[in-house]
Amino acid sequence: MESIYYAACGGLRADFDEDYIHRVSGKIEADILHMVEQLIKAGADVPKDILAEELRPEISPARREKLALMLLDAGADPLAKSKQNWPPTGWTTLMINGIWGGKIAKRLLDAGVDPTVCVEEEDSKDSAMSLAMKEGAVEVVKLLKEKGIDPGELRVVDPEKIEPLLKLGARIPKDMTDRILSDLSQASHSQFPAKLCEDYVDIIQILKQHGFKPELMAWTKKDHSDEWGIVKEDAFFRAFFKTGSNPHPSQENVIHGREA
């Protein structure tokens, strides 16, 4: 049991933050899946509750979905729930590993996993839908909506995912300006490859077509000293200016801490 458990769950993490996980090459991802497959064929015991554990976090969502399907086919219990601090106690297999793709989500739903389970902690309330929205898992969100579950607020800043999620009924949150600028700042300070500020022009344009009204001037008056290391630089606002979203062009210098 230990060998297959380590092979399927023994990934690389950093500060338990999904945004800073060290991704590996496609070859290594394929090797991980091949290793698990060979262990299963060799007769290694598959823990019944393994899908209630987080699978290799350093591999892509698509490969994690394949790994989850492989373990499910090998006898993992779809109705298992987490009993640990991470993933939090009470999370279902759908919440933990069913958000990586439509195939695994459908298999788990068909097996009877309750999609309405919601786990409250001190500062959060998580469900399969909220986690799928956080990951921008469009196929999963669609399946859950077909079960009558409201998508809720948009939680991703990704031009390829925003439009389909909005079409599924996701709502633009009131603090979307903050979220975009936080994402810009995180990308700017990350040591890993990230989208350039200019890439956010498309994001803002898509959102504006759905009623988004940027609140740049209100944002600049807030204290963001502890938020993702944000500093008031031209780079973080360039995308907004290019879309004509600065409501007061003459006040642009306010961003630099001085009057126009």
Backbone torsions as a table, in degrees:
resi	resn	phi	psi	omega
1	MET	NA	-38.4	-177.0
2	GLU	-62.4	-38.6	-177.3
3	SER	-63.6	-47.9	-177.4
4	ILE	-74.0	-30.2	177.1
5	TYR	-64.9	-45.5	179.4
6	TYR	-67.4	-39.3	-178.9
7	ALA	-63.9	-37.0	-176.3
8	ALA	-90.5	-26.1	-173.4
9	CYS	-122.4	-8.4	-173.5
10	GLY	-84.7	59.4	-175.6
11	GLY	-88.6	-178.4	179.3
12	LEU	-93.8	134.1	177.9
13	ARG	-136.1	159.9	175.5
14	ALA	-141.8	111.3	177.8
15	ASP	61.1	20.0	179.0
16	PHE	52.9	31.8	-178.8
17	ASP	-114.9	117.9	-175.7
18	GLU	-57.4	-30.1	-176.2
19	ASP	-72.5	-15.3	-175.7
20	TYR	-117.4	16.3	178.2
21	ILE	-70.2	134.9	177.8
22	HIS	-75.0	109.6	177.8
23	ARG	-74.3	152.3	-179.7
24	VAL	-114.2	169.7	-177.7
25	SER	-70.9	162.5	177.7
26	GLY	-60.2	-34.9	179.6
27	LYS	-64.8	-43.5	179.6
28	ILE	-66.1	-38.9	176.2
29	GLU	-58.5	-46.3	179.8
30	ALA	-63.4	-38.0	178.9
31	ASP	-63.6	-38.8	179.4
32	ILE	-62.5	-47.6	179.3
33	LEU	-63.9	-39.9	179.1
34	HIS	-63.8	-39.1	179.7
35	MET	-62.7	-45.5	179.3
36	VAL	-64.1	-42.1	179.7
37	GLU	-60.5	-43.4	-179.5
38	GLN	-67.9	-36.6	177.6
39	LEU	-64.4	-40.5	178.2
40	ILE	-64.4	-45.0	179.1
41	LYS	-63.3	-30.3	-179.8
42	ALA	-79.7	-4.3	176.2
43	GLY	97.7	12.8	178.8
44	ALA	-63.2	140.6	179.3
45	ASP	-70.2	131.8	175.9
46	VAL	-97.8	116.0	179.3
47	PRO	-56.5	133.6	-177.4
48	LYS	-59.6	-33.6	-175.2
49	ASP	-97.7	19.3	-173.5
50	ILE	-66.5	-27.7	178.0
51	LEU	-78.0	-3.5	172.6
52	ALA	-93.4	9.2	174.3
53	GLU	-112.0	155.6	176.1
54	GLU	-77.3	125.2	178.3
55	LEU	-80.0	165.2	-173.9
56	ARG	-30.3	100.6	-174.7
57	PRO	-71.6	-14.0	-177.5
58	GLU	-89.6	-2.3	178.5
59	ILE	-101.1	163.9	-174.5
60	SER	-68.1	156.2	176.6
61	PRO	-53.8	-40.2	-179.5
62	ALA	-62.3	-41.2	179.4
63	ARG	-73.4	-32.9	176.5
64	ARG	-65.9	-35.9	176.7
65	GLU	-63.0	-44.6	179.1
66	LYS	-61.6	-39.8	179.4
67	LEU	-65.4	-42.3	178.9
68	ALA	-63.6	-41.4	178.1
69	LEU	-63.3	-40.2	179.7
70	MET	-61.6	-44.0	-179.0
71	LEU	-70.5	-36.2	177.9
72	LEU	-64.5	-42.9	178.1
73	ASP	-64.7	-26.2	-178.0
74	ALA	-88.0	3.7	173.9
75	GLY	113.1	5.2	177.9
76	ALA	-63.5	144.7	-176.8
77	ASP	-80.9	117.0	-179.8
78	PRO	-69.6	-19.1	-175.9
79	LEU	-96.8	7.3	178.7
80	ALA	-66.3	154.6	176.4
81	LYS	-131.1	150.8	-179.1
82	SER	-66.0	141.4	177.4
83	LYS	-122.6	19.9	-174.8
84	GLN	-120.7	-179.5	176.9
85	ASN	-73.9	-33.5	175.5
86	TRP	-142.6	123.1	-8.6
87	PRO	-58.6	153.3	-176.1
88	PRO	-55.9	148.4	178.9
89	THR	-55.0	130.1	176.6
90	GLY	98.4	-9.9	177.2
91	TRP	-66.4	139.1	178.5
92	THR	-86.2	168.3	176.4
93	THR	-62.9	-28.6	177.5
94	LEU	-67.3	-39.3	179.5
95	MET	-70.6	-35.0	-173.9
96	ILE	-86.8	-50.3	-174.5
97	ASN	-124.0	-4.7	179.6
98	GLY	-84.8	-4.6	-177.7
99	ILE	-89.9	3.0	-174.8
100	TRP	-89.0	-7.6	178.6
101	GLY	176.0	160.2	-177.0
102	GLY	-65.4	-33.7	-177.5
103	LYS	-66.2	-48.3	-178.8
104	ILE	-70.8	-36.4	178.8
105	ALA	-62.0	-44.9	180.0
106	LYS	-64.2	-41.3	179.4
107	ARG	-60.7	-43.0	-178.9
108	LEU	-69.8	-39.9	177.6
109	LEU	-64.8	-42.7	178.8
110	ASP	-64.8	-27.2	179.9
111	ALA	-80.4	-6.1	175.4
112	GLY	105.6	10.1	177.5
113	VAL	-67.4	132.4	-177.7
114	ASP	-76.4	114.6	-177.8
115	PRO	-77.8	-7.0	-176.4
116	THR	-95.3	-2.7	-179.2
117	VAL	-57.6	131.1	179.3
118	CYS	-130.8	127.2	-177.8
119	VAL	-112.2	120.3	-179.9
120	GLU	-96.4	134.9	172.0
121	GLU	-122.9	-172.4	-175.0
122	GLU	-58.1	-44.5	-174.1
123	ASP	-121.3	16.2	-178.8
124	SER	-155.7	162.0	175.3
125	LYS	-136.3	110.4	-172.7
126	ASP	-112.0	142.3	176.1
127	SER	-142.8	172.0	177.9
128	ALA	-59.1	-40.3	-179.5
129	MET	-67.4	-45.1	-178.5
130	SER	-64.2	-36.1	179.6
131	LEU	-73.3	-37.5	176.8
132	ALA	-65.8	-38.6	176.8
133	MET	-65.6	-38.7	178.9
134	LYS	-63.2	-37.1	179.9
135	GLU	-84.8	-10.9	-176.0
136	GLY	68.8	33.8	-178.1
137	ALA	-82.5	84.5	-171.8
138	VAL	-58.1	-46.5	-177.9
139	GLU	-61.2	-39.8	-179.3
140	VAL	-69.6	-43.1	177.8
141	VAL	-58.3	-41.8	179.3
142	LYS	-61.8	-44.7	179.3
143	LEU	-62.3	-41.9	-178.7
144	LEU	-70.3	-35.3	177.0
145	LYS	-65.0	-35.5	177.3
146	GLU	-64.1	-19.3	175.9
147	LYS	-88.8	4.3	177.6
148	GLY	89.3	15.7	-177.5
149	ILE	-96.5	131.0	-178.8
150	ASP	-72.3	129.4	179.6
151	PRO	-61.7	-31.8	-179.8
152	GLY	80.7	-151.8	-174.8
153	GLU	-84.8	147.6	174.5
154	LEU	-62.6	134.4	-176.8
155	ARG	-127.6	2.9	-179.3
156	VAL	-115.8	153.9	174.9
157	VAL	-121.0	80.4	-175.4
158	ASP	-147.8	116.7	-175.1
159	PRO	-59.1	-27.8	-178.8
160	GLU	-79.7	-17.8	-176.6
161	LYS	-109.1	-24.3	-175.9
162	ILE	-60.6	-51.6	-175.9
163	GLU	-59.3	-51.3	179.8
164	PRO	-64.2	-32.2	178.7
165	LEU	-70.8	-38.7	176.9
166	LEU	-64.4	-38.0	178.9
167	LYS	-66.3	-25.0	178.4
168	LEU	-85.0	-0.7	176.0
169	GLY	108.2	4.9	177.3
170	ALA	-64.7	146.2	-178.5
171	ARG	-107.9	146.7	177.8
172	ILE	-79.7	120.4	-177.8
173	PRO	-69.6	156.2	-179.3
174	LYS	-64.0	-28.3	-177.9
175	ASP	-96.4	29.3	-176.7
176	MET	-62.2	-34.8	176.9
177	THR	-58.6	-47.0	178.5
178	ASP	-59.3	-42.4	-176.7
179	ARG	-65.9	-40.9	179.6
180	ILE	-65.0	-45.6	-178.4
181	LEU	-68.1	-34.3	175.8
182	SER	-65.1	-41.9	178.6
183	ASP	-64.6	-39.8	176.8
184	LEU	-61.3	-44.0	-178.4
185	SER	-66.3	-42.6	179.0
186	GLN	-61.8	-43.1	179.1
187	ALA	-63.6	-39.0	-177.8
188	SER	-66.9	-35.4	-176.0
189	HIS	-94.8	-5.9	-177.6
190	SER	-72.5	146.5	177.1
191	GLN	-84.9	-4.0	-179.9
192	PHE	-102.9	158.2	179.3
193	PRO	-56.4	138.0	-177.2
194	ALA	-146.0	165.8	178.5
195	LYS	-64.3	144.3	175.0
196	LEU	-77.7	159.1	-179.6
197	CYS	-55.7	-37.5	-178.2
198	GLU	-62.2	-25.4	-179.7
199	ASP	-66.2	-18.3	-177.7
200	TYR	-80.4	-10.4	177.3
201	VAL	-58.1	-46.2	179.3
202	ASP	-62.0	-40.5	-179.5
203	ILE	-60.1	-47.9	-177.5
204	ILE	-66.0	-39.9	179.3
205	GLN	-63.0	-42.8	178.2
206	ILE	-60.6	-46.8	-178.7
207	LEU	-63.7	-38.9	179.7
208	LYS	-63.7	-33.1	178.1
209	GLN	-65.4	-19.1	179.7
210	HIS	-107.7	19.6	173.3
211	GLY	98.1	4.7	-179.2
212	PHE	-71.0	130.9	176.8
213	LYS	-121.7	103.1	-178.6
214	PRO	-57.6	144.9	179.1
215	GLU	-121.5	64.3	-175.4
216	LEU	-65.1	-46.1	-175.2
217	MET	-65.2	-38.2	177.2
218	ALA	-66.3	-36.9	-178.9
219	TRP	-64.5	-39.1	-175.3
220	THR	-68.6	-17.0	-178.7
221	LYS	-88.1	-5.5	179.9
222	LYS	-88.8	161.3	177.0
223	ASP	-92.3	112.2	-179.2
224	HIS	-116.2	25.8	-174.3
225	SER	-63.6	-25.3	-177.9
226	ASP	-106.9	8.9	-175.2
227	GLU	-101.8	99.7	177.3
228	TRP	55.2	23.4	179.1
229	GLY	67.6	26.8	-176.6
230	ILE	-64.6	134.5	172.7
231	VAL	-125.3	152.8	-175.7
232	LYS	-85.0	86.5	-179.6
233	GLU	-118.3	158.1	178.5
234	ASP	-55.1	-36.9	-173.6
235	ALA	-56.9	-36.5	-175.3
236	PHE	-76.9	-13.1	-176.2
237	PHE	-115.1	-8.0	-175.5
238	ARG	-58.4	-42.0	-178.6
239	ALA	-62.0	-39.0	179.0
240	PHE	-66.8	-44.2	-178.9
241	PHE	-61.7	-37.6	-178.1
242	LYS	-66.9	-21.9	178.7
243	THR	-95.3	4.9	-178.8
244	GLY	73.6	27.3	-173.9
245	SER	-92.0	-3.3	176.4
246	ASN	-78.8	110.2	-174.2
247	PRO	-68.9	-20.4	-178.8
248	HIS	-135.6	82.6	-177.2
249	PRO	-53.3	-32.3	-178.8
250	SER	-69.9	-15.1	-178.6
251	GLN	-99.3	12.8	-175.9
252	GLU	-56.3	-33.0	-178.4
253	ASN	-71.3	-12.4	175.6
254	VAL	-58.4	-31.0	-179.2
255	ILE	-61.8	-28.1	-178.6
256	HIS	-89.9	6.5	177.2
257	GLY	85.8	17.0	177.1
258	ARG	-139.3	154.6	-179.0
259	GLU	-71.4	151.1	178.6
260	ALA	-68.0	NA	NA
